[in-house]
Amino acid sequence: MSNLRDLYQEVILDHNRVPRNFGTLENANREAEGHNPLCGDRVRVSLHVEGDRIDGIAFQGSGCAISTASASLMTEALKGRTVEEARRLFHGFHDLLTTGGNADELGKLAVFAGVREYPIRIKCATLAWHAVQAALEQKDHPVSTE
Ligand code: ZN
């Protein structure tokens, strides 16, 4: 189990060091910001949604390793998904962090399973996801985890 934990930690550190899909999206048609005042994490997500499919996604922001790595892994997980699949993934991810739900469908997102032991970090890990939800619902005010 500790080897698995080391591997998980390595993936999180890697995505924090070299975030994927970091920046802005030129053809974005959905955007939202998120803020986690407890930790100081800020994230801005940009998406390009074509029909019901997310065909482009990027993020910017600054925050702790968990929030940055989570946003990075989230963009990889959501690119090419339908809006409905994105909602299901978010629910699955949220369950993983809160009740320890089934990680089978989550792929790499399972690396955050350990966050469940640190409840204050759950907001760091879900911040970017909340921002994406807001963007998909086209709320144009910033979201807060508070
Ligand atoms: Zn944080």
Backbone and ligand atoms as CSV (ligand in chain L), in Angstrom:
chain,resi,resn,atom,element,x,y,z
A,1,MET,N,N,0.833,-1.205,0.000
A,1,MET,CA,C,0.000,0.000,0.000
A,1,MET,C,C,0.872,1.261,0.000
A,2,SER,N,N,2.020,1.186,0.700
A,2,SER,CA,C,2.847,2.394,0.769
A,2,SER,C,C,3.512,2.671,-0.584
A,3,ASN,N,N,3.764,1.610,-1.378
A,3,ASN,CA,C,4.311,1.826,-2.716
A,3,ASN,C,C,3.317,2.561,-3.602
A,4,LEU,N,N,2.051,2.149,-3.465
A,4,LEU,CA,C,0.988,2.783,-4.228
A,4,LEU,C,C,0.893,4.261,-3.820
A,5,ARG,N,N,1.012,4.486,-2.530
A,5,ARG,CA,C,0.949,5.863,-2.041
A,5,ARG,C,C,2.097,6.701,-2.602
A,6,ASP,N,N,3.293,6.123,-2.671
A,6,ASP,CA,C,4.434,6.841,-3.243
A,6,ASP,C,C,4.191,7.177,-4.710
A,7,LEU,N,N,3.615,6.209,-5.424
A,7,LEU,CA,C,3.323,6.421,-6.839
A,7,LEU,C,C,2.314,7.566,-6.989
A,8,TYR,N,N,1.264,7.532,-6.183
A,8,TYR,CA,C,0.247,8.577,-6.211
A,8,TYR,C,C,0.872,9.939,-5.963
A,9,GLN,N,N,1.749,9.979,-4.942
A,9,GLN,CA,C,2.389,11.238,-4.589
A,9,GLN,C,C,3.247,11.749,-5.741
A,10,GLU,N,N,3.926,10.820,-6.422
A,10,GLU,CA,C,4.783,11.183,-7.542
A,10,GLU,C,C,3.967,11.807,-8.676
A,11,VAL,N,N,2.792,11.233,-8.965
A,11,VAL,CA,C,1.934,11.777,-10.025
A,11,VAL,C,C,1.474,13.192,-9.658
A,12,ILE,N,N,1.096,13.382,-8.405
A,12,ILE,CA,C,0.625,14.701,-7.965
A,12,ILE,C,C,1.761,15.727,-8.057
A,13,LEU,N,N,2.948,15.345,-7.602
A,13,LEU,CA,C,4.084,16.270,-7.660
A,13,LEU,C,C,4.442,16.609,-9.097
A,14,ASP,N,N,4.378,15.606,-9.975
A,14,ASP,CA,C,4.699,15.824,-11.382
A,14,ASP,C,C,3.723,16.821,-12.022
A,15,HIS,N,N,2.422,16.637,-11.753
A,15,HIS,CA,C,1.427,17.543,-12.346
A,15,HIS,C,C,1.485,18.938,-11.736
A,16,ASN,N,N,1.994,19.030,-10.496
A,16,ASN,CA,C,2.176,20.342,-9.890
A,16,ASN,C,C,3.373,21.048,-10.526
A,17,ARG,N,N,4.433,20.278,-10.779
A,17,ARG,CA,C,5.642,20.856,-11.379
A,17,ARG,C,C,5.415,21.252,-12.821
A,18,VAL,N,N,4.746,20.382,-13.560
A,18,VAL,CA,C,4.519,20.609,-14.993
A,18,VAL,C,C,3.024,20.466,-15.288
A,19,PRO,N,N,2.241,21.481,-14.951
A,19,PRO,CA,C,0.791,21.360,-15.152
A,19,PRO,C,C,0.451,21.201,-16.634
A,20,ARG,N,N,-0.471,20.291,-16.941
A,20,ARG,CA,C,-0.905,20.069,-18.321
A,20,ARG,C,C,-2.043,21.042,-18.642
A,21,ASN,N,N,-2.106,21.433,-19.912
A,21,ASN,CA,C,-3.185,22.323,-20.381
A,21,ASN,C,C,-3.241,23.617,-19.575
A,22,PHE,N,N,-2.063,24.127,-19.219
A,22,PHE,CA,C,-1.989,25.360,-18.449
A,22,PHE,C,C,-1.942,26.543,-19.405
A,23,GLY,N,N,-2.834,27.519,-19.190
A,23,GLY,CA,C,-2.857,28.698,-20.047
A,23,GLY,C,C,-4.288,29.047,-20.402
A,24,THR,N,N,-4.448,29.765,-21.492
A,24,THR,CA,C,-5.797,30.134,-21.916
A,24,THR,C,C,-6.111,29.415,-23.220
A,25,LEU,N,N,-7.378,29.375,-23.524
A,25,LEU,CA,C,-7.851,28.704,-24.718
A,25,LEU,C,C,-8.363,29.795,-25.659
A,26,GLU,N,N,-7.798,29.830,-26.856
A,26,GLU,CA,C,-8.145,30.930,-27.757
A,26,GLU,C,C,-9.619,30.943,-28.134
A,27,ASN,N,N,-10.164,29.751,-28.352
A,27,ASN,CA,C,-11.555,29.683,-28.814
A,27,ASN,C,C,-12.524,29.332,-27.680
A,28,ALA,N,N,-12.156,29.658,-26.442
A,28,ALA,CA,C,-13.007,29.305,-25.298
A,28,ALA,C,C,-14.397,29.921,-25.425
A,29,ASN,N,N,-15.416,29.125,-25.121
A,29,ASN,CA,C,-16.769,29.683,-25.079
A,29,ASN,C,C,-17.431,29.493,-23.703
A,30,ARG,N,N,-16.684,28.970,-22.738
A,30,ARG,CA,C,-17.144,28.880,-21.349
A,30,ARG,C,C,-15.959,29.175,-20.452
A,31,GLU,N,N,-16.155,30.014,-19.463
A,31,GLU,CA,C,-15.081,30.324,-18.528
A,31,GLU,C,C,-15.658,30.519,-17.145
A,32,ALA,N,N,-14.873,30.178,-16.140
A,32,ALA,CA,C,-15.286,30.470,-14.766
A,32,ALA,C,C,-14.058,30.488,-13.873
A,33,GLU,N,N,-14.213,31.183,-12.759
A,33,GLU,CA,C,-13.135,31.253,-11.784
A,33,GLU,C,C,-13.548,30.571,-10.501
A,34,GLY,N,N,-12.575,30.050,-9.805
A,34,GLY,CA,C,-12.826,29.477,-8.492
A,34,GLY,C,C,-11.816,30.005,-7.499
A,35,HIS,N,N,-12.237,30.082,-6.251
A,35,HIS,CA,C,-11.375,30.598,-5.194
A,35,HIS,C,C,-11.615,29.782,-3.934
A,36,ASN,N,N,-10.556,29.325,-3.342
A,36,ASN,CA,C,-10.646,28.593,-2.079
A,36,ASN,C,C,-9.944,29.420,-1.004
A,37,PRO,N,N,-10.711,30.251,-0.287
A,37,PRO,CA,C,-10.095,31.177,0.668
A,37,PRO,C,C,-9.347,30.473,1.803
A,38,LEU,N,N,-9.745,29.248,2.124
A,38,LEU,CA,C,-9.093,28.531,3.225
A,38,LEU,C,C,-7.616,28.294,2.958
A,39,CYS,N,N,-7.283,28.132,1.676
A,39,CYS,CA,C,-5.906,27.783,1.319
A,39,CYS,C,C,-5.267,28.860,0.453
A,40,GLY,N,N,-6.094,29.709,-0.153
A,40,GLY,CA,C,-5.573,30.738,-1.043
A,40,GLY,C,C,-5.467,30.291,-2.488
A,41,ASP,N,N,-6.085,29.153,-2.806
A,41,ASP,CA,C,-6.027,28.644,-4.183
A,41,ASP,C,C,-6.960,29.452,-5.091
A,42,ARG,N,N,-6.441,29.754,-6.268
A,42,ARG,CA,C,-7.263,30.417,-7.287
A,42,ARG,C,C,-7.100,29.680,-8.598
A,43,VAL,N,N,-8.210,29.530,-9.315
A,43,VAL,CA,C,-8.122,28.854,-10.597
A,43,VAL,C,C,-9.118,29.501,-11.560
A,44,ARG,N,N,-8.711,29.556,-12.828
A,44,ARG,CA,C,-9.619,30.027,-13.870
A,44,ARG,C,C,-9.619,28.963,-14.955
A,45,VAL,N,N,-10.788,28.459,-15.280
A,45,VAL,CA,C,-10.868,27.430,-16.312
A,45,VAL,C,C,-11.498,28.013,-17.569
A,46,SER,N,N,-11.006,27.595,-18.717
A,46,SER,CA,C,-11.580,27.965,-20.014
A,46,SER,C,C,-11.902,26.681,-20.759
A,47,LEU,N,N,-13.088,26.638,-21.325
A,47,LEU,CA,C,-13.485,25.455,-22.078
A,47,LEU,C,C,-14.010,25.849,-23.444
A,48,HIS,N,N,-13.824,24.943,-24.390
A,48,HIS,CA,C,-14.535,25.076,-25.649
A,48,HIS,C,C,-15.479,23.892,-25.758
A,49,VAL,N,N,-16.763,24.205,-25.746
A,49,VAL,CA,C,-17.778,23.163,-25.808
A,49,VAL,C,C,-18.438,23.222,-27.174
A,50,GLU,N,N,-18.406,22.079,-27.856
A,50,GLU,CA,C,-18.998,21.978,-29.195
A,50,GLU,C,C,-20.139,20.973,-29.100
A,51,GLY,N,N,-21.362,21.420,-29.321
A,51,GLY,CA,C,-22.496,20.529,-29.084
A,51,GLY,C,C,-22.547,20.201,-27.606
A,52,ASP,N,N,-22.488,18.910,-27.281
A,52,ASP,CA,C,-22.458,18.570,-25.854
A,52,ASP,C,C,-21.089,18.027,-25.452
A,53,ARG,N,N,-20.072,18.288,-26.276
A,53,ARG,CA,C,-18.742,17.739,-26.003
A,53,ARG,C,C,-17.720,18.823,-25.655
A,54,ILE,N,N,-16.898,18.529,-24.655
A,54,ILE,CA,C,-15.816,19.432,-24.259
A,54,ILE,C,C,-14.622,19.120,-25.153
A,55,ASP,N,N,-14.402,19.928,-26.184
A,55,ASP,CA,C,-13.289,19.570,-27.077
A,55,ASP,C,C,-12.019,20.360,-26.783
A,56,GLY,N,N,-12.093,21.289,-25.842
A,56,GLY,CA,C,-10.881,21.970,-25.406
A,56,GLY,C,C,-11.052,22.442,-23.978
A,57,ILE,N,N,-9.974,22.378,-23.214
A,57,ILE,CA,C,-10.041,22.828,-21.828
A,57,ILE,C,C,-8.646,23.244,-21.369
A,58,ALA,N,N,-8.580,24.350,-20.641
A,58,ALA,CA,C,-7.305,24.823,-20.113
A,58,ALA,C,C,-7.567,25.506,-18.783
A,59,PHE,N,N,-6.504,25.680,-18.012
A,59,PHE,CA,C,-6.680,26.387,-16.743
A,59,PHE,C,C,-5.478,27.270,-16.449
A,60,GLN,N,N,-5.724,28.266,-15.625
A,60,GLN,CA,C,-4.671,29.124,-15.109
A,60,GLN,C,C,-4.918,29.292,-13.632
A,61,GLY,N,N,-3.914,29.712,-12.919
A,61,GLY,CA,C,-4.139,29.996,-11.511
A,61,GLY,C,C,-2.916,29.707,-10.691
A,62,SER,N,N,-3.085,29.898,-9.402
A,62,SER,CA,C,-1.996,29.602,-8.493
A,62,SER,C,C,-2.588,29.049,-7.211
A,63,GLY,N,N,-1.874,28.157,-6.615
A,63,GLY,CA,C,-2.368,27.554,-5.393
A,63,GLY,C,C,-1.428,26.473,-4.925
A,64,CYS,N,N,-1.911,25.661,-4.012
A,64,CYS,CA,C,-1.079,24.597,-3.455
A,64,CYS,C,C,-0.913,23.463,-4.477
A,65,ALA,N,N,-0.036,22.545,-4.154
A,65,ALA,CA,C,0.258,21.427,-5.060
A,65,ALA,C,C,-0.993,20.610,-5.367
A,66,ILE,N,N,-1.830,20.406,-4.370
A,66,ILE,CA,C,-3.038,19.597,-4.583
A,66,ILE,C,C,-3.977,20.292,-5.568
A,67,SER,N,N,-4.181,21.589,-5.409
A,67,SER,CA,C,-5.134,22.278,-6.295
A,67,SER,C,C,-4.596,22.348,-7.724
A,68,THR,N,N,-3.305,22.597,-7.874
A,68,THR,CA,C,-2.717,22.681,-9.219
A,68,THR,C,C,-2.712,21.311,-9.897
A,69,ALA,N,N,-2.281,20.293,-9.161
A,69,ALA,CA,C,-2.237,18.943,-9.739
A,69,ALA,C,C,-3.644,18.460,-10.080
A,70,SER,N,N,-4.609,18.801,-9.230
A,70,SER,CA,C,-5.976,18.373,-9.480
A,70,SER,C,C,-6.538,19.035,-10.737
A,71,ALA,N,N,-6.267,20.342,-10.892
A,71,ALA,CA,C,-6.733,21.044,-12.091
A,71,ALA,C,C,-6.088,20.449,-13.337
A,72,SER,N,N,-4.793,20.147,-13.258
A,72,SER,CA,C,-4.058,19.586,-14.384
A,72,SER,C,C,-4.620,18.213,-14.785
A,73,LEU,N,N,-4.773,17.336,-13.801
A,73,LEU,CA,C,-5.305,15.995,-14.089
A,73,LEU,C,C,-6.752,16.067,-14.558
A,74,MET,N,N,-7.494,17.035,-14.030
A,74,MET,CA,C,-8.881,17.211,-14.448
A,74,MET,C,C,-8.969,17.574,-15.927
A,75,THR,N,N,-8.092,18.481,-16.381
A,75,THR,CA,C,-8.167,18.876,-17.794
A,75,THR,C,C,-7.894,17.670,-18.693
A,76,GLU,N,N,-6.949,16.828,-18.272
A,76,GLU,CA,C,-6.674,15.617,-19.067
A,76,GLU,C,C,-7.883,14.680,-19.076
A,77,ALA,N,N,-8.541,14.593,-17.910
A,77,ALA,CA,C,-9.663,13.654,-17.788
A,77,ALA,C,C,-10.897,14.142,-18.563
A,78,LEU,N,N,-11.046,15.460,-18.693
A,78,LEU,CA,C,-12.292,15.989,-19.274
A,78,LEU,C,C,-12.230,16.250,-20.772
A,79,LYS,N,N,-11.032,16.385,-21.308
A,79,LYS,CA,C,-10.921,16.702,-22.735
A,79,LYS,C,C,-11.553,15.592,-23.567
A,80,GLY,N,N,-12.482,15.970,-24.423
A,80,GLY,CA,C,-13.131,14.997,-25.294
A,80,GLY,C,C,-14.374,14.354,-24.689
A,81,ARG,N,N,-14.643,14.653,-23.426
A,81,ARG,CA,C,-15.822,14.067,-22.772
A,81,ARG,C,C,-17.073,14.880,-23.073
A,82,THR,N,N,-18.232,14.235,-22.923
A,82,THR,CA,C,-19.465,14.992,-23.024
A,82,THR,C,C,-19.697,15.701,-21.691
A,83,VAL,N,N,-20.576,16.693,-21.729
A,83,VAL,CA,C,-20.917,17.441,-20.517
A,83,VAL,C,C,-21.474,16.488,-19.458
A,84,GLU,N,N,-22.285,15.530,-19.903
A,84,GLU,CA,C,-22.868,14.568,-18.971
A,84,GLU,C,C,-21.783,13.668,-18.355
A,85,GLU,N,N,-20.835,13.229,-19.166
A,85,GLU,CA,C,-19.728,12.415,-18.641
A,85,GLU,C,C,-18.906,13.216,-17.635
A,86,ALA,N,N,-18.724,14.503,-17.920
A,86,ALA,CA,C,-17.967,15.366,-17.012
A,86,ALA,C,C,-18.663,15.454,-15.658
A,87,ARG,N,N,-19.989,15.571,-15.684
A,87,ARG,CA,C,-20.752,15.627,-14.419
A,87,ARG,C,C,-20.594,14.323,-13.646
A,88,ARG,N,N,-20.680,13.212,-14.367
A,88,ARG,CA,C,-20.546,11.918,-13.689
A,88,ARG,C,C,-19.164,11.748,-13.068
A,89,LEU,N,N,-18.136,12.180,-13.819
A,89,LEU,CA,C,-16.768,12.085,-13.299
A,89,LEU,C,C,-16.612,12.922,-12.035
A,90,PHE,N,N,-17.184,14.121,-12.063
A,90,PHE,CA,C,-17.086,14.991,-10.896
A,90,PHE,C,C,-17.746,14.334,-9.680
A,91,HIS,N,N,-18.912,13.752,-9.893
A,91,HIS,CA,C,-19.586,13.080,-8.774
A,91,HIS,C,C,-18.750,11.909,-8.260
A,92,GLY,N,N,-18.177,11.145,-9.182
A,92,GLY,CA,C,-17.330,10.019,-8.800
A,92,GLY,C,C,-16.099,10.484,-8.034
A,93,PHE,N,N,-15.513,11.575,-8.510
A,93,PHE,CA,C,-14.320,12.139,-7.876
A,93,PHE,C,C,-14.667,12.658,-6.478
A,94,HIS,N,N,-15.786,13.340,-6.395
A,94,HIS,CA,C,-16.232,13.883,-5.109
A,94,HIS,C,C,-16.501,12.742,-4.113
A,95,ASP,N,N,-17.126,11.684,-4.597
A,95,ASP,CA,C,-17.376,10.519,-3.733
A,95,ASP,C,C,-16.058,9.909,-3.244
A,96,LEU,N,N,-15.093,9.822,-4.145
A,96,LEU,CA,C,-13.795,9.250,-3.783
A,96,LEU,C,C,-13.174,10.020,-2.613
A,97,LEU,N,N,-13.314,11.350,-2.667
A,97,LEU,CA,C,-12.686,12.201,-1.650
A,97,LEU,C,C,-13.468,12.244,-0.352
A,98,THR,N,N,-14.773,12.019,-0.421
A,98,THR,CA,C,-15.590,12.187,0.780
A,98,THR,C,C,-15.996,10.859,1.410
A,99,THR,N,N,-16.418,9.902,0.591
A,99,THR,CA,C,-16.881,8.641,1.158
A,99,THR,C,C,-15.992,7.471,0.753
A,100,GLY,N,N,-14.955,7.768,-0.054
A,100,GLY,CA,C,-14.067,6.694,-0.497
A,100,GLY,C,C,-14.710,5.825,-1.560
A,101,GLY,N,N,-15.523,6.439,-2.394
A,101,GLY,CA,C,-16.251,5.722,-3.449
A,101,GLY,C,C,-15.344,4.954,-4.408
A,102,ASN,N,N,-15.953,4.320,-5.360
A,102,ASN,CA,C,-15.279,3.445,-6.317
A,102,ASN,C,C,-14.332,4.228,-7.244
A,103,ALA,N,N,-13.063,3.848,-7.257
A,103,ALA,CA,C,-12.072,4.563,-8.063
A,103,ALA,C,C,-11.930,3.980,-9.465
A,104,ASP,N,N,-12.622,2.869,-9.746
A,104,ASP,CA,C,-12.402,2.147,-10.999
A,104,ASP,C,C,-12.597,2.982,-12.259
A,105,GLU,N,N,-13.599,3.853,-12.252
A,105,GLU,CA,C,-13.896,4.628,-13.465
A,105,GLU,C,C,-13.117,5.933,-13.517
A,106,LEU,N,N,-12.282,6.180,-12.513
A,106,LEU,CA,C,-11.669,7.500,-12.389
A,106,LEU,C,C,-10.292,7.599,-13.021
A,107,GLY,N,N,-9.718,6.464,-13.415
A,107,GLY,CA,C,-8.397,6.486,-14.030
A,107,GLY,C,C,-7.381,7.140,-13.106
A,108,LYS,N,N,-6.596,8.053,-13.688
A,108,LYS,CA,C,-5.527,8.710,-12.931
A,108,LYS,C,C,-6.043,9.539,-11.761
A,109,LEU,N,N,-7.314,9.945,-11.834
A,109,LEU,CA,C,-7.855,10.784,-10.761
A,109,LEU,C,C,-7.809,10.062,-9.417
A,110,ALA,N,N,-7.672,8.731,-9.458
A,110,ALA,CA,C,-7.606,7.938,-8.232
A,110,ALA,C,C,-6.399,8.312,-7.372
A,111,VAL,N,N,-5.436,9.030,-7.949
A,111,VAL,CA,C,-4.267,9.413,-7.155
A,111,VAL,C,C,-4.636,10.320,-5.984
A,112,PHE,N,N,-5.856,10.887,-6.034
A,112,PHE,CA,C,-6.268,11.779,-4.949
A,112,PHE,C,C,-7.001,11.065,-3.811
A,113,ALA,N,N,-7.058,9.734,-3.891
A,113,ALA,CA,C,-7.774,8.970,-2.862
A,113,ALA,C,C,-7.291,9.321,-1.454
A,114,GLY,N,N,-5.977,9.564,-1.307
A,114,GLY,CA,C,-5.411,9.849,0.001
A,114,GLY,C,C,-5.888,11.157,0.617
A,115,VAL,N,N,-6.425,12.046,-0.236
A,115,VAL,CA,C,-6.888,13.350,0.247
A,115,VAL,C,C,-8.039,13.188,1.248
A,116,ARG,N,N,-8.739,12.054,1.154
A,116,ARG,CA,C,-9.848,11.790,2.067
A,116,ARG,C,C,-9.411,11.868,3.541
A,117,GLU,N,N,-8.137,11.564,3.781
A,117,GLU,CA,C,-7.631,11.609,5.161
A,117,GLU,C,C,-7.355,13.034,5.630
A,118,TYR,N,N,-7.444,14.002,4.715
A,118,TYR,CA,C,-7.171,15.401,5.061
A,118,TYR,C,C,-8.336,16.278,4.607
A,119,PRO,N,N,-9.427,16.262,5.381
A,119,PRO,CA,C,-10.665,16.918,4.927
A,119,PRO,C,C,-10.475,18.360,4.465
A,120,ILE,N,N,-9.535,19.081,5.072
A,120,ILE,CA,C,-9.361,20.480,4.680
A,120,ILE,C,C,-8.831,20.585,3.254
A,121,ARG,N,N,-8.176,19.519,2.773
A,121,ARG,CA,C,-7.617,19.504,1.415
A,121,ARG,C,C,-8.646,19.152,0.342
A,122,ILE,N,N,-9.797,18.678,0.757
A,122,ILE,CA,C,-10.813,18.290,-0.225
A,122,ILE,C,C,-11.202,19.495,-1.075
A,123,LYS,N,N,-11.255,20.659,-0.436
A,123,LYS,CA,C,-11.614,21.875,-1.178
A,123,LYS,C,C,-10.542,22.252,-2.192
A,124,CYS,N,N,-9.294,21.965,-1.855
A,124,CYS,CA,C,-8.200,22.204,-2.807
A,124,CYS,C,C,-8.382,21.300,-4.032
A,125,ALA,N,N,-8.707,20.028,-3.776
A,125,ALA,CA,C,-8.793,19.043,-4.854
A,125,ALA,C,C,-10.024,19.235,-5.724
A,126,THR,N,N,-11.090,19.828,-5.171
A,126,THR,CA,C,-12.327,19.953,-5.947
A,126,THR,C,C,-12.523,21.348,-6.547
A,127,LEU,N,N,-11.639,22.296,-6.207
A,127,LEU,CA,C,-11.830,23.682,-6.650
A,127,LEU,C,C,-12.014,23.806,-8.163
A,128,ALA,N,N,-11.081,23.227,-8.920
A,128,ALA,CA,C,-11.142,23.354,-10.382
A,128,ALA,C,C,-12.411,22.702,-10.933
A,129,TRP,N,N,-12.829,21.615,-10.272
A,129,TRP,CA,C,-14.044,20.916,-10.714
A,129,TRP,C,C,-15.280,21.787,-10.505
A,130,HIS,N,N,-15.318,22.464,-9.363
A,130,HIS,CA,C,-16.438,23.379,-9.112
A,130,HIS,C,C,-16.461,24.487,-10.166
A,131,ALA,N,N,-15.261,24.975,-10.528
A,131,ALA,CA,C,-15.182,26.028,-11.543
A,131,ALA,C,C,-15.704,25.519,-12.884
A,132,VAL,N,N,-15.356,24.276,-13.229
A,132,VAL,CA,C,-15.841,23.700,-14.496
A,132,VAL,C,C,-17.365,23.556,-14.470
A,133,GLN,N,N,-17.891,23.098,-13.343
A,133,GLN,CA,C,-19.354,22.996,-13.221
A,133,GLN,C,C,-20.002,24.351,-13.476
A,134,ALA,N,N,-19.424,25.388,-12.851
A,134,ALA,CA,C,-19.963,26.742,-13.013
A,134,ALA,C,C,-19.861,27.183,-14.466
A,135,ALA,N,N,-18.724,26.861,-15.100
A,135,ALA,CA,C,-18.530,27.245,-16.499
A,135,ALA,C,C,-19.559,26.545,-17.388
A,136,LEU,N,N,-19.804,25.276,-17.112
A,136,LEU,CA,C,-20.752,24.516,-17.938
A,136,LEU,C,C,-22.181,25.015,-17.731
A,137,GLU,N,N,-22.434,25.538,-16.541
A,137,GLU,CA,C,-23.766,26.105,-16.288
A,137,GLU,C,C,-23.813,27.569,-16.702
A,138,GLN,N,N,-22.666,28.049,-17.210
A,138,GLN,CA,C,-22.524,29.429,-17.678
A,138,GLN,C,C,-22.878,30.458,-16.632
A,139,LYS,N,N,-22.509,30.153,-15.385
A,139,LYS,CA,C,-22.597,31.196,-14.355
A,139,LYS,C,C,-21.384,32.070,-14.557
A,140,ASP,N,N,-21.567,33.367,-14.640
A,140,ASP,CA,C,-20.398,34.184,-14.937
A,140,ASP,C,C,-19.818,34.881,-13.711
A,141,HIS,N,N,-20.350,34.574,-12.536
A,141,HIS,CA,C,-19.726,35.122,-11.315
A,141,HIS,C,C,-18.725,34.100,-10.773
A,142,PRO,N,N,-17.695,34.558,-10.072
A,142,PRO,CA,C,-16.694,33.632,-9.542
A,142,PRO,C,C,-17.313,32.670,-8.536
A,143,VAL,N,N,-16.850,31.434,-8.532
A,143,VAL,CA,C,-17.340,30.487,-7.536
A,143,VAL,C,C,-16.373,30.469,-6.359
A,144,SER,N,N,-16.907,30.151,-5.220
A,144,SER,CA,C,-16.094,30.004,-4.030
A,144,SER,C,C,-16.476,28.682,-3.392
A,145,THR,N,N,-15.504,28.041,-2.757
A,145,THR,CA,C,-15.824,26.785,-2.087
A,145,THR,C,C,-16.505,27.055,-0.754
A,146,GLU,N,N,-16.531,28.328,-0.356
A,146,GLU,CA,C,-17.168,28.673,0.926
A,146,GLU,C,C,-18.658,28.859,0.742
L,1,ZN,ZN,ZN,-4.985,24.324,-1.519
